Amino acid sequence: MNLTRSTAAMLFALLPMLPLGAHADTDKATTEALESYFDFVDYNSGSITTEQIPADDWKRLHVIDVRDAGQFAKQHIPGAMNIEWRRVFAERAQLPKDRTILLYCNTGSFSAQAAMALRLAGFENVRILHGGFAEWKVHGGMEAHGHAAKERN
């Protein structure tokens, strides 16, 4: 739902008039969902580095660029679709549950927020590209895994 600023301001002004029970119920449900999520999530919260993805595996991923449309138009990971990070949760019905979803932004911060929302909605197949698009470029893009393997040998 798109709200105008005046509509949003009006709703915000009416918020204190809601019964306290409405706030408590929402707070309790939200708190329980967050507690459950944080009890489960691991340290890296599903992040993966560019170097960990073999070149052939990119085509198996459902890659989503969560940056704005202007940044996506200038440059993006080949095969990625663009859904701005604030819209990912709202558009979750179009996302696959049978493929790994790889989210990225410029550095990883916005993609982490979108990933958390998807995980709270029951998506267990979500990964975050550690370091985002910037690291993807620095480490060799689709060929980063190959470059890293050569450096190890």
Long-range contacts (C-beta under 8 A, 24 or more apart in sequence): 33-120, 34-120, 37-116, 37-119, 37-120, 41-119, 44-130, 45-112, 45-115, 45-116, 45-128, 46-115, 46-119, 46-126, 46-127, 46-128, 47-108, 47-112, 47-127, 47-128, 47-129, 47-130, 48-102, 48-127, 48-128, 48-129, 48-130, 49-129, 49-130, 49-131, 49-135, 49-139, 49-144, 50-129, 50-130, 50-131, 50-135, 50-136, 50-139, 50-140, 50-141, 50-144, 50-145, 51-139, 51-144, 51-145, 51-147, 51-148, 52-145, 53-144, 53-145, 54-145, 54-146, 55-142, 55-143, 55-145, 55-146, 58-142, 60-99, 60-100, 61-99, 61-100, 61-101, 61-102, 62-95, 62-96, 62-99, 62-100, 62-101, 62-102, 63-102, 63-104, 64-88, 64-95, 64-101, 64-102, 64-103, 64-104, 64-114, 65-104, 65-105, 65-133, 66-103, 66-104, 66-105, 66-110, 66-111, 66-114, 67-105, 67-106, 67-110, 67-133, 71-106, 75-133, 76-133, 77-104, 77-133, 77-136, 77-141, 77-142, 78-142, 80-104, 85-110, 85-111, 85-113, 85-114, 88-114, 88-117, 88-118, 89-114, 89-117, 89-118, 89-121, 92-118, 92-121, 92-123, 95-123, 96-125, 97-123, 97-125, 98-125, 99-125, 100-125, 100-126, 100-127, 101-125, 101-126, 101-127, 102-127, 102-128, 102-129, 103-127, 103-128, 103-129, 104-128, 104-129, 104-132, 104-133, 104-136, 105-132, 105-133, 106-132, 106-133, 106-134, 107-131, 107-132, 107-134, 107-135, 108-132
